[in-house]
Amino acid sequence: MSKIIKNQKRTNLRNNEYYDFQSIQDELYAKSLDGETFTDLMSKIISGNNILLAYRNIKKNTGSNTKGTDGKTIAHLARLQPDELVKLVTSKLRDYQPQRVRRVEIPKPDGRMRPLGIPTITDRLVQQCILQVMEPVCEAKFYKHSYGFRPLRSTKHAIARAYHLAQQANLHYVVDVDIKGFFDNINHGKLLKQLWALGIRDKSLIAVLSKLLKAEVEGIGIPEKGTPQGGIISPLLANVALNEFDHWISSQWEDMPTKTKYTGAMAQVNKVNKALKKSNLKEVYIVRYADDFKLFCRHHNHAKRIFEGAKLWLKERLDLEISPEKSKIVNLRKEYSDFLGIKMKVNLKGKVKDKKENRWVVKSHIGSKALKKILQSVREHAKAIQKPKTYGKTAVMRFNSYVIGIHNYYNCATHCSFDFSAIAFLTRSTLKNRLKPRKPKEKEPIPKYIKDMYGKSAQLRFVYNTPLIPIGYAQHQTQLNYPGYSVYKAEDREQVHANQKAVPIESLKYLVANLVRGQTAEYNDNRISLYVGQYGKCYVLGEPLDVNELHCHHKKPKAVGGSDRYQNLVIIHESVHRLIHATDNGTINGYLCNLKLNAEQLERVNKLRGQAGNKLIV
């Protein structure tokens, strides 16, 4: 199994189990695979569990603290009770009128600005509700080799597929296509027709999506086309828009039917390819990540024909134009082709054993633009570390996080070690002059995660008595093709993560069905998380809790400024809860007699009593 998949977080996947929505998504996916159509998706979208699940999925996103045009953030929704949150969404969807979208711009690597559209937090919640129901329907119809903004898939899977086509399949002519302003030029009418063709035929949902696409943008007005980058549902709609193109490309070769029906895994692929090569068809494969895609061909004349065909198809079918200066045919034997920050080509490595054909292997580096950006970022981080010591340690930690991030992303490049060595060389004088790093002292403590990853490096240095991760210490990791798992198949999910087994599923369903009245959506959601996180056990006693004995305690009472945040809550036994708040000595002694606490348990009770502002028990 792909190491990439094993290492990825599965938060949203587990969340679906908590709110008992996974079975509904699985059913939608299975029906969509069978070709069924859906005329009543809105009933699932406005269901209480779907709305509460949507709140859970968006609340931890960093973007949830970004204000929309109404000035509100996730904190506004967190104060609502669960029934109020459900009522808010259902009432809004009865006659959906999206609020104005806030427009912001962020810099692109090439120096230009990328426009983002930030919906209000309520509209983002609505979009998340729609996404959770639409995604399984669409996933069943999406092309297998599109990797952008899809569950369990990543940039590294796309890069691994590109490596495979260049190295194993010997497809060395690449058509690089750049669509002009893709997100800003998606045709609304065409997109809605594509959703209809995928089986989404709930007219009320189509009407909501139509209004969503026409949401007024601050300073721009009502858009005639495009879907704003920044909206939660925009990536899914972008994949819907290009899915038709994916399948058109695959129909030219990969999915072309043959007279003989072959069976078997690789044997089938090999036999089908052999049969198709006897025809006049042009061999072509597509690898796509959002609007960034490559078409791999075997011959230059085939690449030319495919290039012209793709350009014409995108214009006539999707009303999209390509950028002539950025779109071209690349011979990987002679020059590099950039893809997702990685530039790749193939080098000759002799002959294939027992065959007359040449053996080619992929050679890849960090892309030139990405390399330039990394150099700039390293120097900016060095300047930040140079500030007073009170800020310096924090800046070192940020530098370390940045280095780990770029190492994890670019280690798929075969020659990443050479690139990072070059970066280290080019930034050495900056780091040395500004920070004056020192070698680690004998037996000086190093955090475990740094020691495990970089402990063998002689380049490890200390700044402000804090280890500074060596940017030049990086090794290539072989990338595996995406194994084809779906998050909407129980057997596939078992290959990715273990199902939630920390607590009895019946107990979990009981908590979801019996939310605490008078408490906020934030409190009730965190109550569920804590119950699972504590394995259904009391924090003080360490014993499993019956759901009828379970109390969720505020460490710092709300009366004195405490919140419903996860960190301020703990799951405990009802009697322990009463002991924490008890002030009468007789009452305290009664609970102590019944509970029979040991020294460690009593210490935990006193800790909680102190946080609550009560006297410690001696």
Order of alpha helices (4+ residues) and beta strands (2+ residues): alpha-alpha-alpha-alpha-alpha-alpha-alpha-beta-beta-alpha-alpha-beta-alpha-alpha-alpha-alpha-beta-beta-alpha-beta-beta-beta-beta-alpha-alpha-alpha-alpha-beta-beta-alpha-alpha-alpha-beta-beta-alpha-alpha-alpha
